[in-house]
Amino acid sequence: MSYIDESQAKGLVKRIFRNLYAAAENSTPQNFEYSQRKICKKIKGLCKEKTNAVFIAERFTNTNKWQLIWGEWCLFSAKKKLFTSNSDIELYDQIAFDLTINVRGRVSYKSFYIVLSKHALVRLIMRSQHHLKNPHNLYLYLKKITKTLVFSALELSDQYTKSNGKIRQDCTVVDDIFLPLALDIGINSQGLLAKTCTIKTFMPTHYDGAVAELSRSSPIASKPDFFDYAANFDILRT
């Protein structure tokens, strides 16, 4: 299958940024004054309806202790800022998946991000070997790989913690595509600890750079269940 050229890919990235900008401008606040079961059902419905929303995991389903893990792809900046109302689109040079955790009476977000720069998006479009020729195609592909990206990022976060901050980089393979990962720790707009796992680029596993990296180390091996990483999130420990 032929690759999409760089000019086409850059054009699609611009469309994606405008699409996410419009989606954020037109979004309406969700009313969570319902039972936990109704909230979780509503969110799962949103994940099916919205192209930029992705369902990740759940437990204690259909009870008042239902816990739901999901998130949305949104505009992001290198200064670790999410899109806010009336922001200038030119301020944003990345997109991010904002991992969101809903438990009874509480919600956690803006604390764990998967980040893609414009450069990484261009390389994804050019090298995925899929027909990513419009925003819809790209969103479907992102939905397909988001869960693997989240699990790989969480595993890297665990390695960072266990190594006392010595391990900040690793790699993963998704759909025969090699992705280098880099973890960063900072403070979010709420004054709380936030982690960002940045995807530096995308390249097929047969590229020389990918072959060389994989010859030195195996891709990061994540645990099979999101809740194996529950200790990373205070909201899941209470």
Accessible surface in RSA format (square Angstrom, percent):
REM  Atomic radii and reference values for relative SASA: ProtOr
REM  Chains: A
REM  Algorithm: Lee & Richards
REM  Probe-radius: 1.40
REM  Slices: 20
REM RES _ NUM      All-atoms   Total-Side   Main-Chain    Non-polar    All polar
REM                ABS   REL    ABS   REL    ABS   REL    ABS   REL    ABS   REL
RES MET A   1   141.53  73.3  66.09  43.7  75.44 179.6  80.44  68.4  61.09  80.9
RES SER A   2   102.64  86.7  76.23 101.7  26.41  60.8  52.62 112.0  50.02  70.1
RES TYR A   3    92.56  43.2  66.48  37.8  26.08  67.9  61.62  46.3  30.95  38.1
RES ILE A   4    14.26   8.1  10.67   8.0   3.59   8.6  13.05   9.4   1.21   3.3
RES ASP A   5    78.22  54.8  70.55  70.2   7.66  18.1  43.12 101.5  35.10  35.0
RES GLU A   6    68.43  39.3  65.12  49.3   3.32   7.9  18.97  36.7  49.47  40.4
RES SER A   7    89.71  75.8  73.85  98.6  15.85  36.5  41.78  89.0  47.92  67.1
RES GLN A   8   104.28  58.3  89.93  65.7  14.35  34.2  37.37  79.5  66.92  50.8
RES ALA A   9     0.01   0.0   0.00   0.0   0.01   0.0   0.01   0.0   0.00   0.0
RES LYS A  10   107.01  52.2 105.38  64.7   1.63   3.9  56.67  51.0  50.35  53.6
RES GLY A  11    31.01  38.2   0.00   N/A  31.01  38.2  28.58  78.4   2.44   5.5
RES LEU A  12     9.13   5.1   6.78   4.9   2.35   5.9   7.48   5.3   1.65   4.4
RES VAL A  13     4.41   2.9   4.41   4.0   0.00   0.0   4.41   3.8   0.00   0.0
RES LYS A  14   132.26  64.5 128.54  78.9   3.72   8.9  74.09  66.7  58.17  62.0
RES ARG A  15   103.14  43.3 100.00  51.0   3.14   7.5  28.36  38.8  74.78  45.3
RES ILE A  16     0.18   0.1   0.18   0.1   0.00   0.0   0.18   0.1   0.00   0.0
RES PHE A  17     7.32   3.7   7.32   4.5   0.00   0.0   7.32   4.4   0.00   0.0
RES ARG A  18   135.34  56.8 131.20  66.9   4.13   9.8  62.20  85.0  73.13  44.3
RES ASN A  19    61.21  42.2  51.09  49.4  10.13  24.4  11.00  26.5  50.22  48.5
RES LEU A  20     5.04   2.8   2.60   1.9   2.44   6.1   2.60   1.8   2.44   6.6
RES TYR A  21    60.29  28.1  60.29  34.3   0.00   0.0  35.80  26.9  24.49  30.2
RES ALA A  22    45.58  41.9  42.61  65.8   2.97   6.8  45.58  64.2   0.00   0.0
RES ALA A  23    42.92  39.5  27.07  41.8  15.84  36.0  37.46  52.8   5.46  14.5
RES ALA A  24    35.26  32.4  16.74  25.8  18.52  42.1  23.36  32.9  11.90  31.5
RES GLU A  25    73.74  42.3  44.95  34.0  28.79  68.5  18.98  36.7  54.76  44.7
RES ASN A  26   115.61  79.7  91.40  88.3  24.21  58.3  32.46  78.1  83.14  80.4
RES SER A  27    67.85  57.3  41.18  55.0  26.67  61.4  29.05  61.9  38.80  54.4
RES THR A  28    98.25  69.9  89.35  90.6   8.90  21.2  65.88  88.5  32.38  48.9
RES PRO A  29   134.01  97.7 103.21  94.1  30.80 112.0 115.50  95.4  18.51 115.0
RES GLN A  30    65.50  36.6  43.81  32.0  21.69  51.6  20.18  42.9  45.32  34.4
RES ASN A  31    76.03  52.4  67.36  65.1   8.67  20.9  31.10  74.8  44.93  43.4
RES PHE A  32    81.17  40.6  64.66  40.0  16.51  43.0  65.18  39.5  15.99  45.8
RES GLU A  33   155.18  89.1 124.23  94.0  30.95  73.7  53.37 103.2 101.81  83.1
RES TYR A  34   107.61  50.2  81.57  46.4  26.03  67.7  57.29  43.0  50.32  62.0
RES SER A  35    61.75  52.2  45.02  60.1  16.73  38.5  51.59 109.9  10.15  14.2
RES GLN A  36     9.11   5.1   2.56   1.9   6.55  15.6   1.06   2.3   8.05   6.1
RES ARG A  37   100.25  42.1 100.23  51.1   0.02   0.1  23.41  32.0  76.85  46.6
RES LYS A  38   129.91  63.4 125.30  76.9   4.62  11.0  70.85  63.8  59.06  62.9
RES ILE A  39    14.94   8.5  14.94  11.1   0.00   0.0  14.94  10.8   0.00   0.0
RES CYS A  40     0.00   0.0   0.00   0.0   0.00   0.0   0.00   0.0   0.00   0.0
RES LYS A  41   111.46  54.4 100.32  61.6  11.14  26.5  60.86  54.8  50.60  53.9
RES LYS A  42    85.76  41.8  73.55  45.1  12.21  29.1  34.03  30.6  51.72  55.1
RES ILE A  43     0.44   0.3   0.44   0.3   0.00   0.0   0.44   0.3   0.00   0.0
RES LYS A  44    59.35  29.0  57.80  35.5   1.54   3.7  26.93  24.2  32.42  34.5
RES GLY A  45    24.01  29.6   0.00   N/A  24.01  29.6  23.24  63.8   0.77   1.7
RES LEU A  46    29.01  16.2  28.13  20.1   0.88   2.2  28.13  19.8   0.88   2.4
RES CYS A  47     7.26   5.5   3.72   4.1   3.55   8.3   3.82   9.7   3.45   3.7
RES LYS A  48   177.92  86.8 144.09  88.4  33.83  80.5  93.38  84.0  84.54  90.0
RES GLU A  49   135.82  78.0 102.43  77.5  33.39  79.5  46.80  90.5  89.02  72.7
RES LYS A  50    65.07  31.7  59.25  36.4   5.82  13.9  42.79  38.5  22.28  23.7
RES THR A  51    53.81  38.3  48.94  49.6   4.87  11.6  36.24  48.7  17.57  26.6
RES ASN A  52    15.29  10.5  15.24  14.7   0.05   0.1   1.91   4.6  13.38  12.9
RES ALA A  53     0.00   0.0   0.00   0.0   0.00   0.0   0.00   0.0   0.00   0.0
RES VAL A  54     9.86   6.5   9.20   8.3   0.65   1.6   9.86   8.6   0.00   0.0
RES PHE A  55    73.52  36.8  59.56  36.9  13.96  36.3  59.56  36.1  13.96  39.9
RES ILE A  56     1.37   0.8   0.00   0.0   1.37   3.3   0.00   0.0   1.37   3.7
RES ALA A  57    14.22  13.1   9.71  15.0   4.51  10.3  14.22  20.0   0.00   0.0
RES GLU A  58    50.77  29.1  30.90  23.4  19.87  47.3   9.51  18.4  41.26  33.7
RES ARG A  59    64.76  27.2  59.39  30.3   5.37  12.8  26.10  35.7  38.66  23.4
RES PHE A  60   104.15  52.1  86.90  53.8  17.25  44.9  97.26  59.0   6.89  19.7
RES THR A  61    57.68  41.0  45.59  46.2  12.09  28.8  17.03  22.9  40.65  61.4
RES ASN A  62    85.48  58.9  71.93  69.5  13.55  32.6  17.77  42.8  67.71  65.4
RES THR A  63    60.78  43.2  55.32  56.1   5.46  13.0  60.03  80.6   0.75   1.1
RES ASN A  64    75.19  51.9  70.78  68.4   4.41  10.6  23.68  57.0  51.52  49.8
RES LYS A  65   138.19  67.4 135.25  83.0   2.95   7.0  79.45  71.5  58.74  62.6
RES TRP A  66     9.75   3.9   9.75   4.7   0.00   0.0   9.75   5.2   0.00   0.0
RES GLN A  67    19.93  11.1  19.93  14.6   0.00   0.0   0.45   1.0  19.48  14.8
RES LEU A  68     0.16   0.1   0.16   0.1   0.00   0.0   0.16   0.1   0.00   0.0
RES ILE A  69     0.00   0.0   0.00   0.0   0.00   0.0   0.00   0.0   0.00   0.0
RES TRP A  70    23.51   9.4  23.51  11.4   0.00   0.0  23.51  12.5   0.00   0.0
RES GLY A  71     0.23   0.3   0.00   N/A   0.23   0.3   0.23   0.6   0.00   0.0
RES GLU A  72    45.90  26.4  44.97  34.0   0.93   2.2  11.11  21.5  34.79  28.4
RES TRP A  73     1.91   0.8   1.78   0.9   0.13   0.3   1.78   1.0   0.13   0.2
RES CYS A  74    27.00  20.4  25.51  28.5   1.49   3.5  22.43  56.8   4.57   4.9
RES LEU A  75     1.24   0.7   0.23   0.2   1.01   2.5   0.23   0.2   1.01   2.7
RES PHE A  76     0.77   0.4   0.77   0.5   0.00   0.0   0.77   0.5   0.00   0.0
RES SER A  77     9.08   7.7   9.08  12.1   0.00   0.0   8.13  17.3   0.95   1.3
RES ALA A  78    55.65  51.2  42.25  65.2  13.40  30.5  43.11  60.7  12.54  33.2
RES LYS A  79   165.87  80.9 144.37  88.6  21.50  51.2  94.85  85.4  71.03  75.7
RES LYS A  80    72.76  35.5  62.64  38.4  10.12  24.1  33.96  30.6  38.80  41.3
RES LYS A  81   126.84  61.9 123.41  75.7   3.42   8.2  74.13  66.7  52.70  56.1
RES LEU A  82    21.69  12.1  14.16  10.1   7.52  18.9  14.16   9.9   7.52  20.2
RES PHE A  83    28.14  14.1  10.17   6.3  17.97  46.8  10.17   6.2  17.97  51.4
RES THR A  84    78.88  56.1  73.91  74.9   4.97  11.8  63.41  85.2  15.48  23.4
RES SER A  85    86.16  72.8  64.03  85.5  22.13  51.0  43.86  93.4  42.30  59.3
RES ASN A  86   135.56  93.5 102.15  98.7  33.41  80.4  32.74  78.8 102.82  99.4
RES SER A  87    14.52  12.3   6.75   9.0   7.77  17.9   7.11  15.1   7.41  10.4
RES ASP A  88    78.24  54.8  68.93  68.6   9.31  22.0  28.14  66.2  50.10  50.0
RES ILE A  89    41.67  23.7  38.81  28.9   2.86   6.9  38.81  27.9   2.86   7.8
RES GLU A  90   142.88  82.0 114.62  86.7  28.26  67.3  49.28  95.3  93.60  76.4
RES LEU A  91   119.17  66.4 102.66  73.4  16.52  41.5 106.29  74.6  12.89  34.7
RES TYR A  92    10.82   5.0   9.02   5.1   1.80   4.7   1.73   1.3   9.09  11.2
RES ASP A  93    60.74  42.5  58.83  58.6   1.91   4.5  31.10  73.2  29.64  29.6
RES GLN A  94    25.86  14.5  25.86  18.9   0.00   0.0   0.94   2.0  24.92  18.9
RES ILE A  95     0.60   0.3   0.60   0.4   0.00   0.0   0.60   0.4   0.00   0.0
RES ALA A  96     0.00   0.0   0.00   0.0   0.00   0.0   0.00   0.0   0.00   0.0
RES PHE A  97     0.03   0.0   0.00   0.0   0.03   0.1   0.00   0.0   0.03   0.1
RES ASP A  98    14.14   9.9  14.07  14.0   0.06   0.1   4.15   9.8   9.99  10.0
RES LEU A  99     3.71   2.1   1.17   0.8   2.53   6.4   1.17   0.8   2.53   6.8
RES THR A 100    12.95   9.2  12.95  13.1   0.00   0.0   5.44   7.3   7.51  11.4
RES ILE A 101     1.97   1.1   1.97   1.5   0.00   0.0   1.97   1.4   0.00   0.0
RES ASN A 102     7.12   4.9   7.12   6.9   0.00   0.0   0.26   0.6   6.85   6.6
RES VAL A 103    15.04   9.9  12.65  11.5   2.39   5.8  12.65  11.0   2.39   6.5
RES ARG A 104   148.35  62.3 132.06  67.3  16.29  38.8  38.15  52.1 110.21  66.8
RES GLY A 105    76.91  94.8   0.00   N/A  76.91  94.8  43.35 118.9  33.57  75.2
RES ARG A 106   121.93  51.2 108.73  55.4  13.19  31.4  53.67  73.3  68.26  41.4
RES VAL A 107    69.18  45.5  46.47  42.1  22.70  54.7  46.47  40.4  22.70  61.6
RES SER A 108    27.07  22.9  21.71  29.0   5.35  12.3  12.54  26.7  14.53  20.4
RES TYR A 109    84.07  39.2  78.31  44.6   5.75  15.0  40.08  30.1  43.99  54.2
RES LYS A 110    49.54  24.2  49.54  30.4   0.00   0.0  12.54  11.3  37.00  39.4
RES SER A 111    29.53  25.0  25.08  33.5   4.45  10.3  21.91  46.7   7.61  10.7
RES PHE A 112     4.36   2.2   4.29   2.7   0.07   0.2   4.29   2.6   0.07   0.2
RES TYR A 113     5.32   2.5   5.31   3.0   0.01   0.0   1.65   1.2   3.67   4.5
RES ILE A 114     0.99   0.6   0.99   0.7   0.00   0.0   0.99   0.7   0.00   0.0
RES VAL A 115     2.22   1.5   2.22   2.0   0.00   0.0   2.22   1.9   0.00   0.0
RES LEU A 116     0.00   0.0   0.00   0.0   0.00   0.0   0.00   0.0   0.00   0.0
RES SER A 117    27.11  22.9  27.11  36.2   0.00   0.0  22.66  48.3   4.45   6.2
RES LYS A 118    86.84  42.4  86.17  52.9   0.67   1.6  41.97  37.8  44.87  47.8
RES HIS A 119    94.38  51.6  85.53  59.5   8.85  22.6  60.65  62.5  33.73  39.2
RES ALA A 120     0.00   0.0   0.00   0.0   0.00   0.0   0.00   0.0   0.00   0.0
RES LEU A 121     0.00   0.0   0.00   0.0   0.00   0.0   0.00   0.0   0.00   0.0
RES VAL A 122     8.59   5.7   8.59   7.8   0.00   0.0   8.59   7.5   0.00   0.0
RES ARG A 123    43.10  18.1  43.10  22.0   0.00   0.0   1.30   1.8  41.80  25.3
RES LEU A 124     0.32   0.2   0.08   0.1   0.24   0.6   0.32   0.2   0.00   0.0
RES ILE A 125     1.77   1.0   0.16   0.1   1.61   3.9   0.16   0.1   1.61   4.4
RES MET A 126    37.27  19.3  36.50  24.2   0.77   1.8  36.50  31.0   0.77   1.0
RES ARG A 127    48.14  20.2  48.14  24.5   0.00   0.0   2.43   3.3  45.71  27.7
RES SER A 128     5.25   4.4   0.76   1.0   4.49  10.4   1.71   3.6   3.54   5.0
RES GLN A 129    67.86  37.9  58.00  42.4   9.86  23.5  14.48  30.8  53.38  40.5
RES HIS A 130    68.08  37.2  60.85  42.3   7.23  18.5  32.36  33.4  35.71  41.6
RES HIS A 131   111.99  61.2 103.62  72.0   8.37  21.4  78.37  80.8  33.62  39.1
RES LEU A 132     5.37   3.0   5.13   3.7   0.25   0.6   5.13   3.6   0.25   0.7
RES LYS A 133   124.69  60.8 104.39  64.0  20.30  48.3  58.51  52.7  66.17  70.5
RES ASN A 134    52.45  36.2  52.45  50.7   0.00   0.0  14.80  35.6  37.65  36.4
RES PRO A 135    16.84  12.3  16.84  15.4   0.00   0.0  16.84  13.9   0.00   0.0
RES HIS A 136    99.73  54.5  96.05  66.8   3.68   9.4  71.27  73.5  28.45  33.1
RES ASN A 137    41.80  28.8  38.62  37.3   3.18   7.6   3.36   8.1  38.44  37.2
RES LEU A 138     0.00   0.0   0.00   0.0   0.00   0.0   0.00   0.0   0.00   0.0
RES TYR A 139     5.61   2.6   5.30   3.0   0.31   0.8   4.79   3.6   0.82   1.0
RES LEU A 140    89.34  49.8  83.24  59.5   6.10  15.3  83.43  58.6   5.91  15.9
RES TYR A 141    10.96   5.1   7.07   4.0   3.89  10.1   8.56   6.4   2.40   3.0
RES LEU A 142     0.83   0.5   0.83   0.6   0.00   0.0   0.83   0.6   0.00   0.0
RES LYS A 143    54.24  26.5  42.95  26.4  11.30  26.9  36.71  33.0  17.54  18.7
RES LYS A 144   122.14  59.6  90.72  55.7  31.42  74.8  80.15  72.1  41.99  44.7
RES ILE A 145     2.22   1.3   1.88   1.4   0.34   0.8   2.22   1.6   0.00   0.0
RES THR A 146     0.20   0.1   0.20   0.2   0.00   0.0   0.20   0.3   0.00   0.0
RES LYS A 147    99.03  48.3  99.03  60.8   0.00   0.0  49.37  44.4  49.66  52.9
RES THR A 148    57.98  41.2  53.29  54.0   4.69  11.2  27.71  37.2  30.27  45.8
RES LEU A 149     0.96   0.5   0.10   0.1   0.86   2.2   0.10   0.1   0.86   2.3
RES VAL A 150     0.33   0.2   0.33   0.3   0.00   0.0   0.33   0.3   0.00   0.0
RES PHE A 151    15.58   7.8  15.58   9.7   0.00   0.0  15.58   9.4   0.00   0.0
RES SER A 152     2.92   2.5   2.92   3.9   0.00   0.0   0.00   0.0   2.92   4.1
RES ALA A 153     0.17   0.2   0.17   0.3   0.00   0.0   0.17   0.2   0.00   0.0
RES LEU A 154     0.00   0.0   0.00   0.0   0.00   0.0   0.00   0.0   0.00   0.0
RES GLU A 155    19.80  11.4  19.80  15.0   0.00   0.0   0.26   0.5  19.53  15.9
RES LEU A 156     0.00   0.0   0.00   0.0   0.00   0.0   0.00   0.0   0.00   0.0
RES SER A 157     0.20   0.2   0.20   0.3   0.00   0.0   0.00   0.0   0.20   0.3
RES ASP A 158    18.54  13.0  18.12  18.0   0.42   1.0   2.03   4.8  16.51  16.5
RES GLN A 159    43.34  24.2  40.99  30.0   2.35   5.6  16.80  35.8  26.55  20.1
RES TYR A 160    44.35  20.7  44.33  25.2   0.03   0.1  18.86  14.2  25.50  31.4
RES THR A 161    82.83  58.9  70.40  71.4  12.43  29.6  66.51  89.3  16.32  24.7
RES LYS A 162   153.75  75.0 120.37  73.9  33.39  79.5  92.58  83.3  61.17  65.2
RES SER A 163    22.97  19.4  11.17  14.9  11.80  27.2  21.58  46.0   1.39   1.9
RES ASN A 164   136.83  94.4 104.05 100.6  32.78  78.9  30.17  72.6 106.65 103.1
RES GLY A 165    21.15  26.1   0.00   N/A  21.15  26.1   9.32  25.6  11.83  26.5
RES LYS A 166   177.84  86.8 143.72  88.2  34.12  81.2  93.39  84.1  84.45  90.0
RES ILE A 167    68.87  39.2  65.69  48.9   3.18   7.7  68.87  49.6   0.00   0.0
RES ARG A 168    93.64  39.3  90.38  46.1   3.27   7.8  39.77  54.4  53.87  32.6
RES GLN A 169   112.43  62.9  97.17  71.0  15.26  36.3  24.66  52.5  87.76  66.6
RES ASP A 170    39.62  27.7  23.48  23.4  16.13  38.1  13.43  31.6  26.19  26.1
RES CYS A 171     8.83   6.7   8.83   9.8   0.00   0.0   4.87  12.3   3.96   4.3
RES THR A 172     5.52   3.9   5.52   5.6   0.00   0.0   0.00   0.0   5.52   8.4
RES VAL A 173    48.49  31.9  29.23  26.5  19.25  46.4  29.23  25.4  19.25  52.2
RES VAL A 174    12.71   8.4   9.80   8.9   2.91   7.0  12.53  10.9   0.17   0.5
RES ASP A 175    58.21  40.8  29.46  29.3  28.74  68.0  14.24  33.5  43.97  43.9
RES ASP A 176   100.82  70.6  96.77  96.3   4.05   9.6  17.38  40.9  83.44  83.2
RES ILE A 177     2.46   1.4   2.46   1.8   0.00   0.0   2.46   1.8   0.00   0.0
RES PHE A 178     5.45   2.7   5.45   3.4   0.00   0.0   5.45   3.3   0.00   0.0
RES LEU A 179     0.43   0.2   0.43   0.3   0.00   0.0   0.43   0.3   0.00   0.0
RES PRO A 180    26.13  19.0  26.13  23.8   0.00   0.0  26.13  21.6   0.00   0.0
RES LEU A 181     1.18   0.7   0.40   0.3   0.77   1.9   0.40   0.3   0.77   2.1
RES ALA A 182    20.86  19.2  20.06  31.0   0.81   1.8  20.06  28.2   0.81   2.1
RES LEU A 183     6.49   3.6   0.02   0.0   6.47  16.3   0.15   0.1   6.35  17.1
RES ASP A 184    53.48  37.5  52.87  52.6   0.60   1.4  18.37  43.2  35.10  35.0
RES ILE A 185    44.65  25.4  23.80  17.7  20.85  50.3  23.80  17.1  20.85  56.6
RES GLY A 186    27.67  34.1   0.00   N/A  27.67  34.1  26.01  71.4   1.66   3.7
RES ILE A 187   114.57  65.2  89.33  66.5  25.24  60.8  89.46  64.4  25.11  68.1
RES ASN A 188    12.14   8.4   2.25   2.2   9.89  23.8   4.85  11.7   7.29   7.0
RES SER A 189    97.40  82.3  49.17  65.6  48.23 111.1  57.69 122.8  39.72  55.6
RES GLN A 190    89.04  49.8  57.21  41.8  31.83  75.8  36.11  76.9  52.93  40.1
RES GLY A 191    52.58  64.8   0.00   N/A  52.58  64.8  26.78  73.5  25.80  57.8
RES LEU A 192   108.02  60.2 106.22  76.0   1.80   4.5 108.02  75.9   0.00   0.0
RES LEU A 193   105.10  58.5  90.45  64.7  14.65  36.8  90.45  63.5  14.65  39.4
RES ALA A 194     7.04   6.5   5.78   8.9   1.26   2.9   6.13   8.6   0.91   2.4
RES LYS A 195    31.86  15.5  31.72  19.5   0.14   0.3  18.31  16.5  13.56  14.4
RES THR A 196     4.42   3.1   4.42   4.5   0.00   0.0   4.00   5.4   0.42   0.6
RES CYS A 197     0.67   0.5   0.44   0.5   0.23   0.5   0.00   0.0   0.67   0.7
RES THR A 198    35.18  25.0  35.18  35.7   0.00   0.0  22.07  29.6  13.11  19.8
RES ILE A 199     0.77   0.4   0.69   0.5   0.08   0.2   0.69   0.5   0.08   0.2
RES LYS A 200    91.07  44.4  79.57  48.8  11.49  27.4  55.94  50.4  35.13  37.4
RES THR A 201    20.64  14.7  20.64  20.9   0.00   0.0  18.54  24.9   2.09   3.2
RES PHE A 202     3.38   1.7   3.38   2.1   0.00   0.0   3.38   2.1   0.00   0.0
RES MET A 203    33.31  17.2  33.31  22.0   0.00   0.0  31.83  27.1   1.48   2.0
RES PRO A 204     0.70   0.5   0.70   0.6   0.00   0.0   0.70   0.6   0.00   0.0
RES THR A 205    38.89  27.7  33.71  34.2   5.18  12.3  14.41  19.4  24.48  37.0
RES HIS A 206   119.79  65.5 101.10  70.3  18.69  47.8  76.56  78.9  43.24  50.3
RES TYR A 207    62.63  29.2  57.73  32.8   4.89  12.7  47.28  35.5  15.35  18.9
RES ASP A 208   127.60  89.4 117.54 117.0  10.05  23.8  39.29  92.5  88.31  88.1
RES GLY A 209    37.57  46.3   0.00   N/A  37.57  46.3  30.87  84.7   6.70  15.0
RES ALA A 210     0.00   0.0   0.00   0.0   0.00   0.0   0.00   0.0   0.00   0.0
RES VAL A 211    79.33  52.2  75.76  68.6   3.56   8.6  78.14  67.9   1.19   3.2
RES ALA A 212    40.03  36.8  34.30  52.9   5.73  13.0  39.88  56.2   0.15   0.4
RES GLU A 213    74.09  42.5  74.02  56.0   0.08   0.2  16.41  31.7  57.68  47.1
RES LEU A 214    48.52  27.0  31.38  22.4  17.14  43.1  31.64  22.2  16.88  45.4
RES SER A 215    91.94  77.7  47.65  63.6  44.30 102.0  46.58  99.2  45.36  63.6
RES ARG A 216   163.60  68.7 127.38  64.9  36.21  86.2  71.71  98.0  91.88  55.7
RES SER A 217    60.06  50.8  50.07  66.8   9.99  23.0  44.55  94.9  15.51  21.7
RES SER A 218    88.29  74.6  73.27  97.8  15.02  34.6  34.12  72.6  54.17  75.9
RES PRO A 219    52.51  38.3  42.73  39.0   9.78  35.5  42.73  35.3   9.78  60.8
RES ILE A 220    17.31   9.8   0.03   0.0  17.27  41.6   4.94   3.6  12.36  33.5
RES ALA A 221    85.37  78.5  63.99  98.8  21.38  48.6  70.62  99.5  14.75  39.1
RES SER A 222    48.20  40.7  21.53  28.7  26.67  61.4   0.76   1.6  47.44  66.5
RES LYS A 223    64.33  31.4  59.44  36.5   4.89  11.6  58.91  53.0   5.42   5.8
RES PRO A 224   128.84  93.9  93.21  85.0  35.63 129.5 105.29  86.9  23.54 146.3
RES ASP A 225    67.97  47.6  64.38  64.1   3.59   8.5  19.80  46.6  48.18  48.0
RES PHE A 226     1.48   0.7   0.00   0.0   1.48   3.9   0.00   0.0   1.48   4.2
RES PHE A 227    28.44  14.2  14.75   9.1  13.68  35.6  15.48   9.4  12.96  37.1
RES ASP A 228    69.79  48.9  43.69  43.5  26.10  61.7  11.50  27.1  58.28  58.1
RES TYR A 229     1.08   0.5   0.00   0.0   1.08   2.8   1.08   0.8   0.00   0.0
RES ALA A 230    15.81  14.5  15.42  23.8   0.39   0.9  15.42  21.7   0.39   1.0
RES ALA A 231    70.33  64.7  59.80  92.3  10.53  23.9  61.41  86.5   8.92  23.6
RES ASN A 232    46.71  32.2  12.45  12.0  34.26  82.5  11.19  26.9  35.52  34.3
RES PHE A 233    15.02   7.5  12.04   7.5   2.98   7.7  15.02   9.1   0.00   0.0
RES ASP A 234    89.19  62.5  83.58  83.2   5.61  13.3  28.81  67.8  60.38  60.2
RES ILE A 235     8.82   5.0   5.47   4.1   3.35   8.1   5.47   3.9   3.35   9.1
RES LEU A 236    14.41   8.0   0.00   0.0  14.41  36.2   0.00   0.0  14.41  38.8
RES ARG A 237   138.96  58.3 100.27  51.1  38.69  92.1  51.64  70.6  87.32  52.9
RES THR A 238   124.90  88.8  63.19  64.1  61.71 147.1  95.21 127.9  29.69  44.9
END  Absolute sums over single chains surface
CHAIN  1 A    12137.1       9862.1       2275.0       6537.3       5599.7
END  Absolute sums over all chains
TOTAL         12137.1       9862.1       2275.0       6537.3       5599.7
